[in-house]
Amino acid sequence: MRATKTVYAVNAGSYSGYHIAALFSSKQLAIEYMVAVGGVYNEVEEFELDPQTANLIKHEYSIWTTHMLRDDTLEHAQSRDADSYSVRDIGFRIWRRSKAPAYIGKGIEDCLVSLTFAKSKEQAVKIANEQRIQTLANNQW
């Protein structure tokens, strides 16, 4: 397995005026740039350098989205088109629906949202469940 390299982009502007102002090998250097140069910057974005997306797709992996409840109930599992996501979307997060205005008071539980590469629905669910167990073990839910 190769080591993942990350680049850090200082961005500015919005909509059609959005642009990358500078790229750095560390977040600290990006922050130092924003402080030293001044100006109106939005944030530092992280990007994986040379992502393995094409290689994974060539080896029959697909991108899967899953939603899993705390008790391991699967709410949703769906394959996605490779062009419908950004590399930055790959990963896991807790969707705090219990705090979202659209869901408050409706008894809808928070869920783990997983976007990952997998060869099948079963593999995608297994990956999400492993992340759910780790998230619970680390008291992050």
ZAFI-821746 format. One record per atom (N, C-alpha, C): residue number from 1; residue in three letters; atom name; x, y, z. Coordinates in nm, 3 decimals, decimal comma, m for minus. Example, Ala and Ser with C-alpha at 12.3 -4.5 7.8 and 13.67 -1.06 7.14 Angstrom:
2
> resi | resn | name | px | py | pz
> 1 | Ala | N | 1,319 | m0,569 | 0,780;
> 1 | Ala | CA | 1,230 | m0,450 | 0,780;
> 1 | Ala | C | 1,320 | m0,330 | 0,780;
> 2 | Ser | N | 1,285 | m0,225 | 0,708;
> 2 | Ser | CA | 1,367 | m0,106 | 0,714;
> 2 | Ser | C | 1,290 | 0,003 | 0,787;
# end
This chain:
141
> resi | resn | name | px | py | pz
> 1 | Met | N | 0,085 | m0,119 | 0,000;
> 1 | Met | CA | 0,000 | 0,000 | 0,000;
> 1 | Met | C | 0,089 | 0,124 | 0,000;
> 2 | Arg | N | 0,058 | 0,218 | m0,084;
> 2 | Arg | CA | 0,138 | 0,339 | m0,092;
> 2 | Arg | C | 0,095 | 0,439 | 0,014;
> 3 | Ala | N | 0,187 | 0,524 | 0,055;
> 3 | Ala | CA | 0,155 | 0,629 | 0,151;
> 3 | Ala | C | 0,074 | 0,738 | 0,080;
> 4 | Thr | N | m0,027 | 0,787 | 0,146;
> 4 | Thr | CA | m0,110 | 0,893 | 0,090;
> 4 | Thr | C | m0,043 | 1,028 | 0,116;
> 5 | Lys | N | m0,033 | 1,109 | 0,015;
> 5 | Lys | CA | 0,019 | 1,244 | 0,028;
> 5 | Lys | C | m0,097 | 1,341 | 0,018;
> 6 | Thr | N | m0,089 | 1,446 | 0,097;
> 6 | Thr | CA | m0,194 | 1,547 | 0,098;
> 6 | Thr | C | m0,133 | 1,682 | 0,059;
> 7 | Val | N | m0,207 | 1,758 | m0,019;
> 7 | Val | CA | m0,169 | 1,896 | m0,047;
> 7 | Val | C | m0,274 | 1,986 | 0,016;
> 8 | Tyr | N | m0,232 | 2,106 | 0,052;
> 8 | Tyr | CA | m0,318 | 2,200 | 0,123;
> 8 | Tyr | C | m0,334 | 2,324 | 0,037;
> 9 | Ala | N | m0,459 | 2,357 | 0,005;
> 9 | Ala | CA | m0,489 | 2,468 | m0,084;
> 9 | Ala | C | m0,556 | 2,581 | m0,007;
> 10 | Val | N | m0,501 | 2,700 | m0,022;
> 10 | Val | CA | m0,564 | 2,820 | 0,034;
> 10 | Val | C | m0,659 | 2,870 | m0,073;
> 11 | Asn | N | m0,788 | 2,881 | m0,039;
> 11 | Asn | CA | m0,884 | 2,925 | m0,140;
> 11 | Asn | C | m0,944 | 3,060 | m0,102;
> 12 | Ala | N | m1,000 | 3,124 | m0,203;
> 12 | Ala | CA | m1,063 | 3,255 | m0,185;
> 12 | Ala | C | m1,178 | 3,266 | m0,284;
> 13 | Gly | N | m1,265 | 3,364 | m0,262;
> 13 | Gly | CA | m1,376 | 3,389 | m0,353;
> 13 | Gly | C | m1,489 | 3,289 | m0,337;
> 14 | Ser | N | m1,592 | 3,307 | m0,416;
> 14 | Ser | CA | m1,707 | 3,217 | m0,414;
> 14 | Ser | C | m1,770 | 3,211 | m0,552;
> 15 | Tyr | N | m1,846 | 3,105 | m0,574;
> 15 | Tyr | CA | m1,913 | 3,082 | m0,701;
> 15 | Tyr | C | m1,815 | 3,097 | m0,817;
> 16 | Ser | N | m1,846 | 3,181 | m0,916;
> 16 | Ser | CA | m1,757 | 3,192 | m1,031;
> 16 | Ser | C | m1,625 | 3,261 | m0,996;
> 17 | Gly | N | m1,618 | 3,326 | m0,881;
> 17 | Gly | CA | m1,495 | 3,390 | m0,837;
> 17 | Gly | C | m1,407 | 3,303 | m0,749;
> 18 | Tyr | N | m1,453 | 3,179 | m0,722;
> 18 | Tyr | CA | m1,375 | 3,086 | m0,639;
> 18 | Tyr | C | m1,245 | 3,052 | m0,710;
> 19 | His | N | m1,137 | 3,051 | m0,632;
> 19 | His | CA | m1,009 | 3,011 | m0,689;
> 19 | His | C | m0,913 | 2,965 | m0,580;
> 20 | Ile | N | m0,814 | 2,888 | m0,622;
> 20 | Ile | CA | m0,707 | 2,844 | m0,532;
> 20 | Ile | C | m0,599 | 2,951 | m0,540;
> 21 | Ala | N | m0,563 | 3,008 | m0,425;
> 21 | Ala | CA | m0,461 | 3,113 | m0,422;
> 21 | Ala | C | m0,320 | 3,055 | m0,416;
> 22 | Ala | N | m0,303 | 2,943 | m0,344;
> 22 | Ala | CA | m0,171 | 2,883 | m0,330;
> 22 | Ala | C | m0,183 | 2,740 | m0,280;
> 23 | Leu | N | m0,082 | 2,657 | m0,308;
> 23 | Leu | CA | m0,077 | 2,517 | m0,264;
> 23 | Leu | C | 0,045 | 2,496 | m0,174;
> 24 | Phe | N | 0,028 | 2,409 | m0,072;
> 24 | Phe | CA | 0,136 | 2,386 | 0,024;
> 24 | Phe | C | 0,144 | 2,239 | 0,062;
> 25 | Ser | N | 0,260 | 2,200 | 0,113;
> 25 | Ser | CA | 0,282 | 2,062 | 0,156;
> 25 | Ser | C | 0,238 | 2,038 | 0,299;
> 26 | Ser | N | 0,206 | 2,144 | 0,373;
> 26 | Ser | CA | 0,156 | 2,127 | 0,510;
> 26 | Ser | C | 0,049 | 2,231 | 0,540;
> 27 | Lys | N | m0,040 | 2,197 | 0,631;
> 27 | Lys | CA | m0,146 | 2,290 | 0,670;
> 27 | Lys | C | m0,085 | 2,412 | 0,738;
> 28 | Gln | N | 0,020 | 2,390 | 0,819;
> 28 | Gln | CA | 0,085 | 2,499 | 0,889;
> 28 | Gln | C | 0,140 | 2,604 | 0,793;
> 29 | Leu | N | 0,204 | 2,559 | 0,684;
> 29 | Leu | CA | 0,254 | 2,654 | 0,584;
> 29 | Leu | C | 0,141 | 2,731 | 0,517;
> 30 | Ala | N | 0,029 | 2,664 | 0,493;
> 30 | Ala | CA | m0,087 | 2,731 | 0,432;
> 30 | Ala | C | m0,141 | 2,840 | 0,526;
> 31 | Ile | N | m0,149 | 2,809 | 0,653;
> 31 | Ile | CA | m0,197 | 2,908 | 0,752;
> 31 | Ile | C | m0,099 | 3,025 | 0,762;
> 32 | Glu | N | 0,030 | 2,994 | 0,763;
> 32 | Glu | CA | 0,132 | 3,099 | 0,769;
> 32 | Glu | C | 0,121 | 3,192 | 0,648;
> 33 | Tyr | N | 0,093 | 3,136 | 0,532;
> 33 | Tyr | CA | 0,074 | 3,214 | 0,411;
> 33 | Tyr | C | m0,043 | 3,312 | 0,428;
> 34 | Met | N | m0,157 | 3,259 | 0,477;
> 34 | Met | CA | m0,276 | 3,343 | 0,492;
> 34 | Met | C | m0,248 | 3,459 | 0,588;
> 35 | Val | N | m0,175 | 3,433 | 0,696;
> 35 | Val | CA | m0,143 | 3,537 | 0,794;
> 35 | Val | C | m0,045 | 3,637 | 0,736;
> 36 | Ala | N | 0,061 | 3,590 | 0,671;
> 36 | Ala | CA | 0,166 | 3,677 | 0,619;
> 36 | Ala | C | 0,120 | 3,764 | 0,503;
> 37 | Val | N | 0,045 | 3,706 | 0,410;
> 37 | Val | CA | 0,005 | 3,778 | 0,290;
> 37 | Val | C | m0,115 | 3,869 | 0,317;
> 38 | Gly | N | m0,198 | 3,830 | 0,410;
> 38 | Gly | CA | m0,321 | 3,907 | 0,434;
> 38 | Gly | C | m0,421 | 3,879 | 0,324;
> 39 | Gly | N | m0,526 | 3,953 | 0,320;
> 39 | Gly | CA | m0,627 | 3,932 | 0,218;
> 39 | Gly | C | m0,745 | 3,856 | 0,275;
> 40 | Val | N | m0,840 | 3,829 | 0,188;
> 40 | Val | CA | m0,962 | 3,761 | 0,229;
> 40 | Val | C | m0,959 | 3,618 | 0,174;
> 41 | Tyr | N | m0,930 | 3,524 | 0,263;
> 41 | Tyr | CA | m0,925 | 3,384 | 0,226;
> 41 | Tyr | C | m1,037 | 3,310 | 0,297;
> 42 | Asn | N | m1,091 | 3,208 | 0,232;
> 42 | Asn | CA | m1,200 | 3,132 | 0,290;
> 42 | Asn | C | m1,149 | 3,029 | 0,390;
> 43 | Glu | N | m1,059 | 2,942 | 0,344;
> 43 | Glu | CA | m1,015 | 2,831 | 0,428;
> 43 | Glu | C | m0,899 | 2,759 | 0,361;
> 44 | Val | N | m0,846 | 2,662 | 0,435;
> 44 | Val | CA | m0,746 | 2,572 | 0,380;
> 44 | Val | C | m0,818 | 2,441 | 0,350;
> 45 | Glu | N | m0,812 | 2,398 | 0,224;
> 45 | Glu | CA | m0,872 | 2,272 | 0,183;
> 45 | Glu | C | m0,764 | 2,165 | 0,173;
> 46 | Glu | N | m0,800 | 2,040 | 0,201;
> 46 | Glu | CA | m0,706 | 1,929 | 0,189;
> 46 | Glu | C | m0,745 | 1,843 | 0,070;
> 47 | Phe | N | m0,644 | 1,807 | m0,011;
> 47 | Phe | CA | m0,666 | 1,722 | m0,127;
> 47 | Phe | C | m0,563 | 1,609 | m0,126;
> 48 | Glu | N | m0,609 | 1,489 | m0,158;
> 48 | Glu | CA | m0,517 | 1,377 | m0,175;
> 48 | Glu | C | m0,445 | 1,393 | m0,308;
> 49 | Leu | N | m0,313 | 1,377 | m0,305;
> 49 | Leu | CA | m0,234 | 1,386 | m0,427;
> 49 | Leu | C | m0,231 | 1,250 | m0,494;
> 50 | Asp | N | m0,256 | 1,245 | m0,623;
> 50 | Asp | CA | m0,257 | 1,122 | m0,701;
> 50 | Asp | C | m0,354 | 1,018 | m0,644;
> 51 | Pro | N | m0,482 | 1,051 | m0,631;
> 51 | Pro | CA | m0,578 | 0,954 | m0,577;
> 51 | Pro | C | m0,585 | 0,830 | m0,666;
> 52 | Gln | N | m0,617 | 0,718 | m0,607;
> 52 | Gln | CA | m0,619 | 0,589 | m0,676;
> 52 | Gln | C | m0,755 | 0,557 | m0,740;
> 53 | Thr | N | m0,836 | 0,657 | m0,762;
> 53 | Thr | CA | m0,971 | 0,637 | m0,814;
> 53 | Thr | C | m0,974 | 0,554 | m0,941;
> 54 | Ala | N | m0,898 | 0,590 | m1,042;
> 54 | Ala | CA | m0,901 | 0,518 | m1,170;
> 54 | Ala | C | m0,859 | 0,373 | m1,151;
> 55 | Asn | N | m0,758 | 0,350 | m1,070;
> 55 | Asn | CA | m0,710 | 0,214 | m1,045;
> 55 | Asn | C | m0,817 | 0,130 | m0,976;
> 56 | Leu | N | m0,885 | 0,188 | m0,878;
> 56 | Leu | CA | m0,991 | 0,116 | m0,807;
> 56 | Leu | C | m1,106 | 0,080 | m0,901;
> 57 | Ile | N | m1,148 | 0,175 | m0,983;
> 57 | Ile | CA | m1,258 | 0,150 | m1,076;
> 57 | Ile | C | m1,217 | 0,044 | m1,179;
> 58 | Lys | N | m1,093 | 0,049 | m1,224;
> 58 | Lys | CA | m1,040 | m0,051 | m1,319;
> 58 | Lys | C | m1,045 | m0,191 | m1,257;
> 59 | His | N | m1,030 | m0,199 | m1,126;
> 59 | His | CA | m1,034 | m0,328 | m1,056;
> 59 | His | C | m1,173 | m0,359 | m1,000;
> 60 | Glu | N | m1,276 | m0,300 | m1,063;
> 60 | Glu | CA | m1,416 | m0,331 | m1,038;
> 60 | Glu | C | m1,470 | m0,284 | m0,903;
> 61 | Tyr | N | m1,409 | m0,182 | m0,845;
> 61 | Tyr | CA | m1,466 | m0,119 | m0,727;
> 61 | Tyr | C | m1,564 | m0,013 | m0,772;
> 62 | Ser | N | m1,667 | 0,008 | m0,692;
> 62 | Ser | CA | m1,763 | 0,115 | m0,714;
> 62 | Ser | C | m1,764 | 0,202 | m0,590;
> 63 | Ile | N | m1,824 | 0,318 | m0,603;
> 63 | Ile | CA | m1,841 | 0,406 | m0,489;
> 63 | Ile | C | m1,977 | 0,377 | m0,427;
> 64 | Trp | N | m1,979 | 0,355 | m0,297;
> 64 | Trp | CA | m2,101 | 0,321 | m0,226;
> 64 | Trp | C | m2,130 | 0,422 | m0,116;
> 65 | Thr | N | m2,256 | 0,460 | m0,105;
> 65 | Thr | CA | m2,304 | 0,541 | 0,006;
> 65 | Thr | C | m2,387 | 0,452 | 0,096;
> 66 | Thr | N | m2,359 | 0,453 | 0,226;
> 66 | Thr | CA | m2,442 | 0,380 | 0,322;
> 66 | Thr | C | m2,480 | 0,471 | 0,437;
> 67 | His | N | m2,597 | 0,446 | 0,492;
> 67 | His | CA | m2,645 | 0,513 | 0,615;
> 67 | His | C | m2,673 | 0,402 | 0,715;
> 68 | Met | N | m2,609 | 0,409 | 0,831;
> 68 | Met | CA | m2,624 | 0,305 | 0,932;
> 68 | Met | C | m2,650 | 0,369 | 1,068;
> 69 | Leu | N | m2,750 | 0,312 | 1,138;
> 69 | Leu | CA | m2,784 | 0,362 | 1,270;
> 69 | Leu | C | m2,687 | 0,308 | 1,375;
> 70 | Arg | N | m2,692 | 0,365 | 1,491;
> 70 | Arg | CA | m2,605 | 0,327 | 1,602;
> 70 | Arg | C | m2,612 | 0,178 | 1,633;
> 71 | Asp | N | m2,732 | 0,119 | 1,621;
> 71 | Asp | CA | m2,752 | m0,023 | 1,655;
> 71 | Asp | C | m2,720 | m0,116 | 1,538;
> 72 | Asp | N | m2,662 | m0,068 | 1,433;
> 72 | Asp | CA | m2,619 | m0,135 | 1,310;
> 72 | Asp | C | m2,731 | m0,160 | 1,210;
> 73 | Thr | N | m2,846 | m0,097 | 1,231;
> 73 | Thr | CA | m2,955 | m0,104 | 1,133;
> 73 | Thr | C | m2,911 | m0,028 | 1,007;
> 74 | Leu | N | m2,921 | m0,095 | 0,893;
> 74 | Leu | CA | m2,886 | m0,032 | 0,767;
> 74 | Leu | C | m3,008 | 0,041 | 0,712;
> 75 | Glu | N | m2,998 | 0,170 | 0,692;
> 75 | Glu | CA | m3,108 | 0,248 | 0,634;
> 75 | Glu | C | m3,097 | 0,261 | 0,483;
> 76 | His | N | m2,975 | 0,263 | 0,434;
> 76 | His | CA | m2,955 | 0,297 | 0,293;
> 76 | His | C | m2,821 | 0,241 | 0,248;
> 77 | Ala | N | m2,817 | 0,184 | 0,130;
> 77 | Ala | CA | m2,692 | 0,143 | 0,065;
> 77 | Ala | C | m2,713 | 0,154 | m0,085;
> 78 | Gln | N | m2,630 | 0,235 | m0,149;
> 78 | Gln | CA | m2,649 | 0,257 | m0,292;
> 78 | Gln | C | m2,515 | 0,282 | m0,360;
> 79 | Ser | N | m2,497 | 0,222 | m0,476;
> 79 | Ser | CA | m2,380 | 0,246 | m0,558;
> 79 | Ser | C | m2,398 | 0,381 | m0,627;
> 80 | Arg | N | m2,288 | 0,452 | m0,644;
> 80 | Arg | CA | m2,292 | 0,584 | m0,708;
> 80 | Arg | C | m2,202 | 0,587 | m0,829;
> 81 | Asp | N | m2,230 | 0,676 | m0,922;
> 81 | Asp | CA | m2,143 | 0,696 | m1,037;
> 81 | Asp | C | m2,015 | 0,764 | m0,991;
> 82 | Ala | N | m1,903 | 0,727 | m1,048;
> 82 | Ala | CA | m1,773 | 0,782 | m1,008;
> 82 | Ala | C | m1,765 | 0,932 | m1,029;
> 83 | Asp | N | m1,840 | 0,984 | m1,126;
> 83 | Asp | CA | m1,832 | 1,128 | m1,151;
> 83 | Asp | C | m1,929 | 1,209 | m1,065;
> 84 | Ser | N | m1,997 | 1,144 | m0,971;
> 84 | Ser | CA | m2,096 | 1,216 | m0,889;
> 84 | Ser | C | m2,043 | 1,249 | m0,750;
> 85 | Tyr | N | m1,914 | 1,243 | m0,731;
> 85 | Tyr | CA | m1,857 | 1,271 | m0,601;
> 85 | Tyr | C | m1,724 | 1,343 | m0,619;
> 86 | Ser | N | m1,673 | 1,395 | m0,510;
> 86 | Ser | CA | m1,541 | 1,453 | m0,505;
> 86 | Ser | C | m1,454 | 1,362 | m0,419;
> 87 | Val | N | m1,327 | 1,352 | m0,449;
> 87 | Val | CA | m1,236 | 1,270 | m0,370;
> 87 | Val | C | m1,246 | 1,308 | m0,222;
> 88 | Arg | N | m1,270 | 1,433 | m0,194;
> 88 | Arg | CA | m1,281 | 1,478 | m0,054;
> 88 | Arg | C | m1,403 | 1,420 | 0,015;
> 89 | Asp | N | m1,501 | 1,373 | m0,059;
> 89 | Asp | CA | m1,622 | 1,317 | 0,001;
> 89 | Asp | C | m1,600 | 1,177 | 0,060;
> 90 | Ile | N | m1,499 | 1,105 | 0,014;
> 90 | Ile | CA | m1,476 | 0,969 | 0,061;
> 90 | Ile | C | m1,446 | 0,972 | 0,209;
> 91 | Gly | N | m1,519 | 0,891 | 0,286;
> 91 | Gly | CA | m1,495 | 0,886 | 0,429;
> 91 | Gly | C | m1,624 | 0,862 | 0,506;
> 92 | Phe | N | m1,619 | 0,897 | 0,634;
> 92 | Phe | CA | m1,730 | 0,871 | 0,726;
> 92 | Phe | C | m1,762 | 0,996 | 0,804;
> 93 | Arg | N | m1,888 | 1,011 | 0,841;
> 93 | Arg | CA | m1,928 | 1,119 | 0,931;
> 93 | Arg | C | m2,058 | 1,080 | 0,999;
> 94 | Ile | N | m2,083 | 1,139 | 1,114;
> 94 | Ile | CA | m2,211 | 1,120 | 1,182;
> 94 | Ile | C | m2,304 | 1,231 | 1,133;
> 95 | Trp | N | m2,416 | 1,192 | 1,079;
> 95 | Trp | CA | m2,519 | 1,288 | 1,037;
> 95 | Trp | C | m2,608 | 1,310 | 1,157;
> 96 | Arg | N | m2,595 | 1,424 | 1,219;
> 96 | Arg | CA | m2,667 | 1,457 | 1,343;
> 96 | Arg | C | m2,808 | 1,507 | 1,308;
> 97 | Arg | N | m2,890 | 1,415 | 1,261;
> 97 | Arg | CA | m3,027 | 1,450 | 1,220;
> 97 | Arg | C | m3,110 | 1,496 | 1,339;
> 98 | Ser | N | m3,080 | 1,444 | 1,459;
> 98 | Ser | CA | m3,157 | 1,481 | 1,577;
> 98 | Ser | C | m3,145 | 1,630 | 1,609;
> 99 | Lys | N | m3,044 | 1,696 | 1,553;
> 99 | Lys | CA | m3,022 | 1,838 | 1,577;
> 99 | Lys | C | m3,057 | 1,924 | 1,455;
> 100 | Ala | N | m3,090 | 1,860 | 1,346;
> 100 | Ala | CA | m3,121 | 1,934 | 1,223;
> 100 | Ala | C | m3,265 | 1,986 | 1,228;
> 101 | Pro | N | m3,286 | 2,112 | 1,196;
> 101 | Pro | CA | m3,420 | 2,170 | 1,205;
> 101 | Pro | C | m3,529 | 2,089 | 1,134;
> 102 | Ala | N | m3,497 | 2,028 | 1,020;
> 102 | Ala | CA | m3,597 | 1,952 | 0,946;
> 102 | Ala | C | m3,639 | 1,824 | 1,017;
> 103 | Tyr | N | m3,557 | 1,776 | 1,111;
> 103 | Tyr | CA | m3,584 | 1,647 | 1,176;
> 103 | Tyr | C | m3,618 | 1,657 | 1,324;
> 104 | Ile | N | m3,594 | 1,772 | 1,387;
> 104 | Ile | CA | m3,617 | 1,785 | 1,531;
> 104 | Ile | C | m3,761 | 1,748 | 1,566;
> 105 | Gly | N | m3,773 | 1,664 | 1,668;
> 105 | Gly | CA | m3,904 | 1,624 | 1,718;
> 105 | Gly | C | m3,971 | 1,514 | 1,637;
> 106 | Lys | N | m3,907 | 1,462 | 1,537;
> 106 | Lys | CA | m3,969 | 1,360 | 1,453;
> 106 | Lys | C | m3,919 | 1,220 | 1,486;
> 107 | Gly | N | m3,831 | 1,208 | 1,588;
> 107 | Gly | CA | m3,782 | 1,077 | 1,630;
> 107 | Gly | C | m3,689 | 1,010 | 1,531;
> 108 | Ile | N | m3,628 | 1,088 | 1,444;
> 108 | Ile | CA | m3,535 | 1,033 | 1,346;
> 108 | Ile | C | m3,396 | 1,034 | 1,407;
> 109 | Glu | N | m3,334 | 0,916 | 1,413;
> 109 | Glu | CA | m3,205 | 0,900 | 1,479;
> 109 | Glu | C | m3,090 | 0,952 | 1,393;
> 110 | Asp | N | m2,980 | 0,985 | 1,461;
> 110 | Asp | CA | m2,856 | 1,017 | 1,392;
> 110 | Asp | C | m2,806 | 0,891 | 1,322;
> 111 | Cys | N | m2,725 | 0,908 | 1,218;
> 111 | Cys | CA | m2,672 | 0,790 | 1,150;
> 111 | Cys | C | m2,530 | 0,815 | 1,101;
> 112 | Leu | N | m2,459 | 0,706 | 1,082;
> 112 | Leu | CA | m2,326 | 0,711 | 1,024;
> 112 | Leu | C | m2,343 | 0,710 | 0,873;
> 113 | Val | N | m2,287 | 0,810 | 0,807;
> 113 | Val | CA | m2,289 | 0,817 | 0,662;
> 113 | Val | C | m2,150 | 0,777 | 0,614;
> 114 | Ser | N | m2,147 | 0,679 | 0,526;
> 114 | Ser | CA | m2,020 | 0,629 | 0,473;
> 114 | Ser | C | m2,021 | 0,643 | 0,322;
> 115 | Leu | N | m1,913 | 0,696 | 0,268;
> 115 | Leu | CA | m1,892 | 0,700 | 0,124;
> 115 | Leu | C | m1,756 | 0,633 | 0,102;
> 116 | Thr | N | m1,757 | 0,516 | 0,039;
> 116 | Thr | CA | m1,636 | 0,436 | 0,029;
> 116 | Thr | C | m1,632 | 0,358 | m0,101;
> 117 | Phe | N | m1,513 | 0,308 | m0,133;
> 117 | Phe | CA | m1,498 | 0,219 | m0,247;
> 117 | Phe | C | m1,520 | 0,076 | m0,200;
> 118 | Ala | N | m1,598 | 0,000 | m0,273;
> 118 | Ala | CA | m1,624 | m0,142 | m0,241;
> 118 | Ala | C | m1,661 | m0,214 | m0,370;
> 119 | Lys | N | m1,647 | m0,348 | m0,367;
> 119 | Lys | CA | m1,682 | m0,429 | m0,484;
> 119 | Lys | C | m1,828 | m0,474 | m0,482;
> 120 | Ser | N | m1,893 | m0,462 | m0,365;
> 120 | Ser | CA | m2,033 | m0,507 | m0,353;
> 120 | Ser | C | m2,101 | m0,432 | m0,240;
> 121 | Lys | N | m2,233 | m0,443 | m0,240;
> 121 | Lys | CA | m2,310 | m0,385 | m0,131;
> 121 | Lys | C | m2,267 | m0,446 | 0,002;
> 122 | Glu | N | m2,248 | m0,576 | 0,004;
> 122 | Glu | CA | m2,209 | m0,644 | 0,128;
> 122 | Glu | C | m2,077 | m0,590 | 0,181;
> 123 | Gln | N | m1,982 | m0,568 | 0,092;
> 123 | Gln | CA | m1,853 | m0,515 | 0,136;
> 123 | Gln | C | m1,867 | m0,371 | 0,186;
> 124 | Ala | N | m1,947 | m0,291 | 0,119;
> 124 | Ala | CA | m1,969 | m0,152 | 0,162;
> 124 | Ala | C | m2,032 | m0,148 | 0,301;
> 125 | Val | N | m2,129 | m0,236 | 0,325;
> 125 | Val | CA | m2,195 | m0,242 | 0,456;
> 125 | Val | C | m2,096 | m0,289 | 0,562;
> 126 | Lys | N | m2,012 | m0,385 | 0,529;
> 126 | Lys | CA | m1,912 | m0,434 | 0,624;
> 126 | Lys | C | m1,815 | m0,322 | 0,662;
> 127 | Ile | N | m1,770 | m0,246 | 0,565;
> 127 | Ile | CA | m1,679 | m0,133 | 0,590;
> 127 | Ile | C | m1,746 | m0,031 | 0,680;
> 128 | Ala | N | m1,872 | 0,003 | 0,650;
> 128 | Ala | CA | m1,945 | 0,100 | 0,732;
> 128 | Ala | C | m1,964 | 0,048 | 0,874;
> 129 | Asn | N | m1,996 | m0,080 | 0,888;
> 129 | Asn | CA | m2,017 | m0,136 | 1,021;
> 129 | Asn | C | m1,887 | m0,135 | 1,102;
> 130 | Glu | N | m1,774 | m0,164 | 1,038;
> 130 | Glu | CA | m1,646 | m0,157 | 1,108;
> 130 | Glu | C | m1,618 | m0,014 | 1,156;
> 131 | Gln | N | m1,652 | 0,084 | 1,073;
> 131 | Gln | CA | m1,634 | 0,224 | 1,114;
> 131 | Gln | C | m1,730 | 0,260 | 1,227;
> 132 | Arg | N | m1,854 | 0,208 | 1,222;
> 132 | Arg | CA | m1,951 | 0,232 | 1,328;
> 132 | Arg | C | m1,897 | 0,179 | 1,461;
> 133 | Ile | N | m1,844 | 0,058 | 1,460;
> 133 | Ile | CA | m1,789 | m0,003 | 1,583;
> 133 | Ile | C | m1,673 | 0,082 | 1,636;
> 134 | Gln | N | m1,586 | 0,126 | 1,547;
> 134 | Gln | CA | m1,472 | 0,209 | 1,588;
> 134 | Gln | C | m1,519 | 0,343 | 1,644;
> 135 | Thr | N | m1,618 | 0,402 | 1,581;
> 135 | Thr | CA | m1,672 | 0,531 | 1,625;
> 135 | Thr | C | m1,732 | 0,517 | 1,765;
> 136 | Leu | N | m1,806 | 0,409 | 1,788;
> 136 | Leu | CA | m1,863 | 0,385 | 1,921;
> 136 | Leu | C | m1,753 | 0,359 | 2,024;
> 137 | Ala | N | m1,653 | 0,279 | 1,987;
> 137 | Ala | CA | m1,543 | 0,248 | 2,079;
> 137 | Ala | C | m1,465 | 0,374 | 2,119;
> 138 | Asn | N | m1,455 | 0,469 | 2,027;
> 138 | Asn | CA | m1,382 | 0,593 | 2,053;
> 138 | Asn | C | m1,471 | 0,702 | 2,114;
> 139 | Asn | N | m1,594 | 0,666 | 2,147;
> 139 | Asn | CA | m1,689 | 0,761 | 2,208;
> 139 | Asn | C | m1,712 | 0,884 | 2,120;
> 140 | Gln | N | m1,719 | 0,863 | 1,988;
> 140 | Gln | CA | m1,738 | 0,974 | 1,895;
> 140 | Gln | C | m1,881 | 0,984 | 1,842;
> 141 | Trp | N | m1,970 | 0,904 | 1,895;
> 141 | Trp | CA | m2,109 | 0,909 | 1,848;
> 141 | Trp | C | m2,191 | 0,985 | 1,949;
# end
